[in-house]
C-alpha cells in the first residue's frame, strides 16, 4: 500500500530522538515509525547511542573549566594563536561534549554495502554526474511528454508522472533509459535559463518504504526515497534544503497528485551544473 502522507525526513527523525521535534509533527513521525520498522530500528539505536554518550560525557557539562584553559589565562600567557585555538577546541568539547556530539552533521551519508536503496542513490548520482555535462546529447528523448512518458512507463513497468519543477524555474529537457539493479531505470533532466541542471531518477526496487535520505558525492548530492515498489532520487549540487524542496514537490505530485508549489523569483539561483 502506498503511503499517501509526506515522508518523514532524516532530520525529523534525529529531532524526534533529541526531543527537538515541533509538537505538530510528533504524531506524524510516530505514525511513520509504526509503519516503517526499518526507521524504527534506527531511531531505537540512536537513542541507545545518545544514552551511552550522556552516561560517558554528561558530567562534563557541570564541571568547572580548568584554570589553564580559561581564555583570559591563555591571553596573559603570550601563547601563539595556534595554541589558543587548540585550547578553545578542547574547551568546547569539555563544555558541550554531549550536545556537540548529538548535533553532528548527518547529511553526508556513505552508502551501506549491499543496501539496495543506497545502491540506487549511488547509481542515480553517477548518472547525474555523467550526463549533466553533456551539451549536445544530454537526453535520449526530448521533452515531448506525449511520447516520453508512455515510452519510459512501458520500460520501467509503471505509469510515470513526470514531475513539474517549473515553480523552481526548471524546464524539462527530456529523459533517457538506463540499466538499473532490478530492471530499467528512467532519468529525467531539467534545466533553467542559465543552463543549471537537476535530474530525477526512478527504478523498480524491492525494498521497504523509506523516508528521505540525503547523500553527497564530490560537489553534487541526492535525496532518495522509496514508495511502493519503486525508488526515487532527485540529484543536483550539494544544497540540502533546495534538494529537499525539490524532493517534496516531486513526492507530492507523484503520490498525491498535488499541483506544483508557487512560483519562485526568477532571480533566485537554484542549482549549478558544476556544483557551485
C-alpha positions as a Markdown table, in Angstrom:
| # | Residue | x | y | z |
|---|---|---|---|---|
| 1 | Unk | 0.0 | 0.0 | 0.0 |
| 2 | Unk | 1.3 | 3.4 | -0.9 |
| 3 | Unk | 1.8 | 5.8 | 2.0 |
| 4 | Unk | -0.1 | 9.0 | 1.0 |
| 5 | Unk | 1.4 | 11.2 | 3.7 |
| 6 | Unk | 4.5 | 13.3 | 3.1 |
| 7 | Unk | 7.5 | 11.2 | 4.1 |
| 8 | Unk | 9.4 | 12.0 | 7.4 |
| 9 | Unk | 12.8 | 13.3 | 6.8 |
| 10 | Unk | 16.1 | 12.2 | 8.3 |
| 11 | Unk | 16.4 | 15.5 | 10.2 |
| 12 | Unk | 13.0 | 15.0 | 11.7 |
| 13 | Unk | 13.9 | 11.5 | 13.0 |
| 14 | Unk | 17.0 | 13.0 | 14.7 |
| 15 | Unk | 15.0 | 15.8 | 16.1 |
| 16 | Unk | 12.5 | 13.3 | 17.5 |
| 17 | Unk | 15.3 | 11.4 | 19.2 |
| 18 | Unk | 16.7 | 14.6 | 20.6 |
| 19 | Unk | 13.3 | 15.9 | 21.8 |
| 20 | Unk | 13.5 | 18.9 | 19.5 |
| 21 | Unk | 10.8 | 18.0 | 17.1 |
| 22 | Unk | 7.9 | 20.5 | 16.8 |
| 23 | Unk | 4.8 | 19.3 | 18.6 |
| 24 | Unk | 2.7 | 19.3 | 15.5 |
| 25 | Unk | 5.0 | 16.8 | 13.8 |
| 26 | Unk | 5.3 | 14.3 | 16.7 |
| 27 | Unk | 2.1 | 12.3 | 15.7 |
| 28 | Unk | 3.2 | 12.1 | 12.1 |
| 29 | Unk | 6.7 | 10.9 | 13.0 |
| 30 | Unk | 5.3 | 8.3 | 15.4 |
| 31 | Unk | 2.8 | 7.0 | 12.8 |
| 32 | Unk | 5.7 | 6.9 | 10.3 |
| 33 | Unk | 7.8 | 4.8 | 12.7 |
| 34 | Unk | 4.9 | 2.4 | 13.4 |
| 35 | Unk | 4.5 | 1.8 | 9.6 |
| 36 | Unk | 8.3 | 1.7 | 8.8 |
| 37 | Unk | 10.1 | -0.9 | 11.0 |
| 38 | Unk | 13.5 | -0.1 | 9.5 |
| 39 | Unk | 13.4 | 3.5 | 10.6 |
| 40 | Unk | 12.0 | 2.5 | 14.0 |
| 41 | Unk | 15.1 | 0.3 | 14.5 |
| 42 | Unk | 17.4 | 3.1 | 13.5 |
| 43 | Unk | 15.7 | 5.5 | 16.0 |
| 44 | Unk | 16.0 | 3.0 | 18.8 |
| 45 | Unk | 19.7 | 2.6 | 18.0 |
| 46 | Unk | 20.2 | 6.3 | 18.0 |
| 47 | Unk | 18.5 | 6.6 | 21.4 |
| 48 | Unk | 20.8 | 3.9 | 22.9 |
| 49 | Unk | 23.8 | 5.7 | 21.4 |
| 50 | Unk | 22.6 | 9.0 | 22.9 |
| 51 | Unk | 22.1 | 7.4 | 26.3 |
| 52 | Unk | 25.6 | 5.9 | 26.2 |
| 53 | Unk | 27.2 | 9.3 | 25.3 |
| 54 | Unk | 25.4 | 11.1 | 28.1 |
| 55 | Unk | 26.5 | 8.4 | 30.5 |
| 56 | Unk | 30.1 | 8.8 | 29.4 |
| 57 | Unk | 30.4 | 12.6 | 29.0 |
| 58 | Unk | 27.3 | 14.1 | 30.7 |
| 59 | Unk | 29.1 | 15.1 | 33.8 |
| 60 | Unk | 31.5 | 17.3 | 31.8 |
| 61 | Unk | 28.6 | 19.8 | 31.3 |
| 62 | Unk | 28.7 | 20.7 | 35.0 |
| 63 | Unk | 32.4 | 20.5 | 35.6 |
| 64 | Unk | 34.2 | 23.9 | 36.0 |
| 65 | Unk | 36.5 | 25.0 | 33.2 |
| 66 | Unk | 40.1 | 24.1 | 34.1 |
| 67 | Unk | 42.1 | 27.2 | 35.0 |
| 68 | Unk | 44.7 | 26.6 | 32.4 |
| 69 | Unk | 42.1 | 26.6 | 29.6 |
| 70 | Unk | 40.4 | 29.9 | 30.6 |
| 71 | Unk | 40.7 | 32.4 | 27.8 |
| 72 | Unk | 42.0 | 35.2 | 29.9 |
| 73 | Unk | 44.8 | 32.9 | 31.2 |
| 74 | Unk | 45.7 | 31.9 | 27.7 |
| 75 | Unk | 45.9 | 35.5 | 26.6 |
| 76 | Unk | 48.1 | 36.6 | 29.5 |
| 77 | Unk | 50.4 | 33.6 | 28.8 |
| 78 | Unk | 51.5 | 35.1 | 25.5 |
| 79 | Unk | 50.9 | 31.8 | 23.7 |
| 80 | Unk | 50.6 | 31.9 | 19.9 |
| 81 | Unk | 47.2 | 31.7 | 18.2 |
| 82 | Unk | 47.6 | 28.1 | 17.2 |
| 83 | Unk | 48.0 | 27.1 | 20.8 |
| 84 | Unk | 45.0 | 29.2 | 21.8 |
| 85 | Unk | 42.8 | 27.7 | 19.0 |
| 86 | Unk | 43.7 | 24.2 | 20.2 |
| 87 | Unk | 42.8 | 25.1 | 23.8 |
| 88 | Unk | 39.5 | 26.6 | 22.7 |
| 89 | Unk | 38.6 | 23.5 | 20.8 |
| 90 | Unk | 39.3 | 21.4 | 23.9 |
| 91 | Unk | 37.3 | 23.8 | 26.0 |
| 92 | Unk | 34.3 | 23.5 | 23.5 |
| 93 | Unk | 34.4 | 19.7 | 23.8 |
| 94 | Unk | 34.5 | 19.8 | 27.7 |
| 95 | Unk | 31.6 | 22.3 | 27.9 |
| 96 | Unk | 29.5 | 21.0 | 25.1 |
| 97 | Unk | 30.6 | 17.4 | 24.6 |
| 98 | Unk | 27.2 | 15.8 | 24.7 |
| 99 | Unk | 25.3 | 18.4 | 22.7 |
| 100 | Unk | 28.1 | 18.9 | 20.2 |
| 101 | Unk | 28.2 | 15.1 | 19.5 |
| 102 | Unk | 24.5 | 14.9 | 19.1 |
| 103 | Unk | 24.4 | 17.9 | 16.8 |
| 104 | Unk | 27.0 | 16.4 | 14.4 |
| 105 | Unk | 26.2 | 16.6 | 10.7 |
| 106 | Unk | 24.0 | 13.8 | 9.4 |
| 107 | Unk | 23.9 | 15.0 | 5.8 |
| 108 | Unk | 26.8 | 13.2 | 4.4 |
| 109 | Unk | 25.8 | 9.5 | 4.1 |
| 110 | Unk | 28.1 | 6.8 | 3.0 |
| 111 | Unk | 26.2 | 4.0 | 1.2 |
| 112 | Unk | 25.9 | 0.8 | 3.1 |
| 113 | Unk | 27.4 | -2.1 | 1.3 |
| 114 | Unk | 24.6 | -4.3 | -0.2 |
| 115 | Unk | 21.8 | -1.9 | 0.7 |
| 116 | Unk | 19.6 | -1.7 | -2.5 |
| 117 | Unk | 18.2 | 1.7 | -1.6 |
| 118 | Unk | 21.8 | 3.1 | -1.1 |
| 119 | Unk | 22.9 | 1.4 | -4.3 |
| 120 | Unk | 20.0 | 3.1 | -6.1 |
| 121 | Unk | 21.1 | 6.5 | -4.8 |
| 122 | Unk | 24.7 | 5.9 | -5.9 |
| 123 | Unk | 23.6 | 4.9 | -9.4 |
| 124 | Unk | 21.4 | 8.0 | -9.7 |
| 125 | Unk | 24.3 | 10.2 | -8.6 |
| 126 | Unk | 26.7 | 8.5 | -11.1 |
| 127 | Unk | 24.2 | 9.1 | -13.9 |
| 128 | Unk | 23.7 | 12.7 | -12.8 |
| 129 | Unk | 27.4 | 13.4 | -12.9 |
| 130 | Unk | 27.8 | 11.7 | -16.3 |
| 131 | Unk | 25.0 | 13.4 | -18.2 |
| 132 | Unk | 24.7 | 16.9 | -16.8 |
| 133 | Unk | 27.8 | 18.0 | -18.5 |
| 134 | Unk | 26.6 | 16.9 | -22.0 |
| 135 | Unk | 26.0 | 19.8 | -24.3 |
| 136 | Unk | 24.6 | 18.2 | -27.5 |
| 137 | Unk | 23.2 | 15.0 | -26.1 |
| 138 | Unk | 22.1 | 15.4 | -22.5 |
| 139 | Unk | 19.0 | 13.3 | -23.1 |
| 140 | Unk | 17.9 | 10.4 | -25.3 |
| 141 | Unk | 14.4 | 11.6 | -25.9 |
| 142 | Unk | 13.3 | 15.3 | -25.8 |
| 143 | Unk | 10.6 | 16.9 | -23.7 |
| 144 | Unk | 7.7 | 15.7 | -25.7 |
| 145 | Unk | 5.7 | 14.4 | -22.8 |
| 146 | Unk | 3.1 | 12.7 | -25.1 |
| 147 | Unk | 5.9 | 10.4 | -26.2 |
| 148 | Unk | 8.4 | 10.5 | -23.4 |
| 149 | Unk | 6.1 | 9.4 | -20.5 |
| 150 | Unk | 4.4 | 6.5 | -22.3 |
| 151 | Unk | 7.8 | 5.2 | -23.6 |
| 152 | Unk | 9.5 | 5.3 | -20.2 |
| 153 | Unk | 6.4 | 3.9 | -18.5 |
| 154 | Unk | 6.3 | 0.8 | -20.7 |
| 155 | Unk | 10.0 | 0.2 | -20.0 |
| 156 | Unk | 10.1 | 0.7 | -16.2 |
| 157 | Unk | 6.7 | -1.0 | -15.6 |
| 158 | Unk | 4.7 | 1.8 | -14.0 |
| 159 | Unk | 2.8 | 4.8 | -15.1 |
| 160 | Unk | 5.3 | 7.6 | -15.0 |
| 161 | Unk | 4.0 | 11.0 | -13.9 |
| 162 | Unk | 6.7 | 13.5 | -14.9 |
| 163 | Unk | 7.3 | 16.0 | -12.0 |
| 164 | Unk | 6.7 | 19.6 | -12.9 |
| 165 | Unk | 9.6 | 21.8 | -11.5 |
| 166 | Unk | 8.6 | 24.9 | -13.3 |
| 167 | Unk | 7.9 | 26.6 | -10.0 |
| 168 | Unk | 11.7 | 26.3 | -9.4 |
| 169 | Unk | 12.4 | 27.8 | -12.8 |
| 170 | Unk | 13.4 | 24.3 | -14.1 |
| 171 | Unk | 12.2 | 23.2 | -17.5 |
| 172 | Unk | 12.1 | 19.6 | -18.6 |
| 173 | Unk | 14.8 | 18.8 | -21.2 |
| 174 | Unk | 13.8 | 15.2 | -21.7 |
| 175 | Unk | 14.9 | 11.8 | -20.4 |
| 176 | Unk | 16.7 | 8.6 | -21.1 |
| 177 | Unk | 16.5 | 4.9 | -20.3 |
| 178 | Unk | 19.3 | 3.4 | -18.1 |
| 179 | Unk | 20.1 | -0.1 | -16.7 |
| 180 | Unk | 19.2 | -0.5 | -13.1 |
| 181 | Unk | 19.8 | -3.1 | -10.4 |
| 182 | Unk | 16.3 | -4.6 | -10.6 |
| 183 | Unk | 15.3 | -3.6 | -14.1 |
| 184 | Unk | 15.4 | -0.5 | -16.3 |
| 185 | Unk | 15.7 | 3.0 | -14.8 |
| 186 | Unk | 14.4 | 6.3 | -16.0 |
| 187 | Unk | 16.4 | 9.5 | -15.8 |
| 188 | Unk | 14.7 | 12.9 | -16.4 |
| 189 | Unk | 16.7 | 16.1 | -16.8 |
| 190 | Unk | 15.7 | 19.7 | -16.1 |
| 191 | Unk | 17.4 | 22.9 | -16.9 |
| 192 | Unk | 16.9 | 26.6 | -16.2 |
| 193 | Unk | 17.7 | 29.6 | -18.3 |
| 194 | Unk | 21.3 | 29.8 | -17.0 |
| 195 | Unk | 22.0 | 26.2 | -18.0 |
| 196 | Unk | 21.9 | 24.8 | -14.5 |
| 197 | Unk | 20.6 | 21.3 | -14.3 |
| 198 | Unk | 19.0 | 18.7 | -11.9 |
| 199 | Unk | 17.9 | 15.2 | -12.6 |
| 200 | Unk | 15.1 | 12.9 | -11.4 |
| 201 | Unk | 15.8 | 9.1 | -11.3 |
| 202 | Unk | 13.5 | 6.2 | -10.6 |
| 203 | Unk | 13.7 | 2.5 | -10.9 |
| 204 | Unk | 11.9 | -0.6 | -9.6 |
| 205 | Unk | 13.2 | -1.5 | -6.1 |
| 206 | Unk | 12.3 | -4.5 | -3.9 |
| 207 | Unk | 12.7 | -2.7 | -0.6 |
| 208 | Unk | 10.5 | -1.4 | 2.3 |
| 209 | Unk | 9.3 | 2.1 | 2.1 |
| 210 | Unk | 11.9 | 4.6 | 3.3 |
| 211 | Unk | 12.0 | 8.3 | 4.3 |
| 212 | Unk | 14.0 | 11.0 | 2.5 |
| 213 | Unk | 17.7 | 10.4 | 2.9 |
| 214 | Unk | 20.5 | 12.8 | 1.7 |
| 215 | Unk | 23.7 | 11.7 | 0.1 |
| 216 | Unk | 26.8 | 13.7 | -1.1 |
| 217 | Unk | 29.5 | 12.9 | -3.6 |
| 218 | Unk | 32.1 | 15.5 | -4.5 |
| 219 | Unk | 30.1 | 18.7 | -5.3 |
| 220 | Unk | 26.8 | 17.0 | -6.0 |
| 221 | Unk | 24.2 | 15.4 | -3.8 |
| 222 | Unk | 20.9 | 13.5 | -3.9 |
| 223 | Unk | 17.8 | 12.8 | -1.9 |
| 224 | Unk | 16.3 | 9.4 | -2.3 |
| 225 | Unk | 13.1 | 7.8 | -1.0 |
| 226 | Unk | 11.2 | 4.5 | -1.5 |
| 227 | Unk | 7.5 | 4.2 | -2.0 |
| 228 | Unk | 5.7 | 1.1 | -3.1 |
| 229 | Unk | 7.9 | -1.0 | -5.4 |
| 230 | Unk | 10.0 | 2.0 | -6.7 |
| 231 | Unk | 12.9 | 4.1 | -5.5 |
| 232 | Unk | 13.2 | 7.8 | -6.5 |
| 233 | Unk | 16.1 | 10.1 | -6.5 |
| 234 | Unk | 16.5 | 13.9 | -7.0 |
| 235 | Unk | 20.1 | 14.9 | -7.7 |
| 236 | Unk | 21.8 | 18.3 | -8.0 |
| 237 | Unk | 24.5 | 20.4 | -6.3 |
| 238 | Unk | 25.1 | 19.7 | -2.6 |
| 239 | Unk | 22.4 | 22.1 | -1.3 |
| 240 | Unk | 20.4 | 20.0 | 1.2 |
| 241 | Unk | 17.5 | 22.4 | 1.7 |
| 242 | Unk | 16.9 | 23.1 | -2.0 |
| 243 | Unk | 17.1 | 19.4 | -2.9 |
| 244 | Unk | 14.6 | 18.7 | -0.1 |
| 245 | Unk | 12.2 | 21.2 | -1.6 |
| 246 | Unk | 12.5 | 19.6 | -5.0 |
| 247 | Unk | 12.1 | 16.1 | -3.5 |
| 248 | Unk | 9.0 | 17.1 | -1.5 |
| 249 | Unk | 7.5 | 18.7 | -4.7 |
| 250 | Unk | 8.1 | 15.6 | -6.6 |
| 251 | Unk | 6.7 | 13.3 | -3.9 |
| 252 | Unk | 3.6 | 15.3 | -3.5 |
| 253 | Unk | 2.9 | 15.4 | -7.3 |
| 254 | Unk | 3.7 | 11.7 | -7.8 |
| 255 | Unk | 1.8 | 10.4 | -4.8 |
| 256 | Unk | -0.9 | 12.9 | -4.0 |
| 257 | Unk | -1.2 | 14.4 | -7.5 |
| 258 | Unk | -0.8 | 17.8 | -5.9 |
| 259 | Unk | -0.1 | 20.9 | -8.0 |
| 260 | Unk | 3.4 | 22.2 | -8.1 |
| 261 | Unk | 4.4 | 24.8 | -5.5 |
| 262 | Unk | 4.0 | 28.5 | -6.1 |
| 263 | Unk | 6.5 | 30.1 | -8.5 |
| 264 | Unk | 9.8 | 31.3 | -7.1 |
| 265 | Unk | 11.6 | 34.5 | -8.0 |
| 266 | Unk | 13.3 | 34.2 | -11.4 |
| 267 | Unk | 16.4 | 35.9 | -9.9 |
| 268 | Unk | 16.9 | 33.2 | -7.2 |
| 269 | Unk | 19.6 | 30.7 | -8.3 |
| 270 | Unk | 18.8 | 27.1 | -7.8 |
| 271 | Unk | 21.5 | 24.7 | -8.9 |
| 272 | Unk | 24.7 | 24.7 | -10.8 |
| 273 | Unk | 25.8 | 22.3 | -13.4 |
| 274 | Unk | 29.3 | 22.2 | -11.8 |
| 275 | Unk | 28.1 | 22.1 | -8.2 |
| 276 | Unk | 28.6 | 25.7 | -7.4 |
